[in-house]
Amino acid sequence: MGYKKIEHYDEATTLNLMVNYKNALNLLGENANREGLQETPKRLAKAMQFLTQGYDLDAHAILNSAKFHEDVSEMIIVKDIEVYSLCEHHMLPFFGKAHIAYIPNGWITGLSKIARVVDVFARRLQVQERLTTEILHAIRDTLQPLGAAVVIEASHLCMMMRGVQKQNSVTTTSAFHGEFQKNETRSEFIKLISADLD
């Protein structure tokens, strides 16, 4: 019958979260039993499980599932990978783009696996700095490339909606390994992710 998307949620976890979210709504001064909010605790319980599914995923297994021996030693870049995560300090979203490169040392992986590795670590309570290095370490440890690089640019709602309320700020983090620690290679990478190749 064609493709069918199926989502699975742990029933006990969902029920426990629903109780807590209903209590939270009431503590915030809302009436959790009013029509518009009756299903909100359930929806929120499922949403939070979806947004934190990375705890149940293994980045190394994902990369290894499409790991191929290939005699290639040129830079491979996957840029503009959408990033959606939750800041662990306020549990508010931060979002942006990741740019990832590696120089193979006998092994390559499927391009979609690079994007999936981003989700493995982004779908957890995070800080952008750790997210950047976790992605780098997964690629480095699994593919053992000559070099790897990760740059993430993101906007943080914890800065935009509350606190300093700076709506136009963007945070950039980077992590480099191996050949990318050399100025020439790093500069080539930065130039390529900055270029509009249309």
Buried (B, 14 or more C-beta within 10 A) or exposed (E): EEEEEEEEBEEEEBEEBBEEBBEEBEEEEBEBEEEEBEEBBBEBBBEBBEBBBBEEBEBBEBBBEBBEEEEBEEBBBBBEBEBBBBBEEBEBBBBBBBBBBBBBBBBBBBEEBBBBBBBBBBBBBBBBEEBBBBBBBBBBEBBBBBBBBBBBBBBBBBBBEEEEEEEEEEBEBBBBBBBBEEEEBBEBBBEBBEEEEE
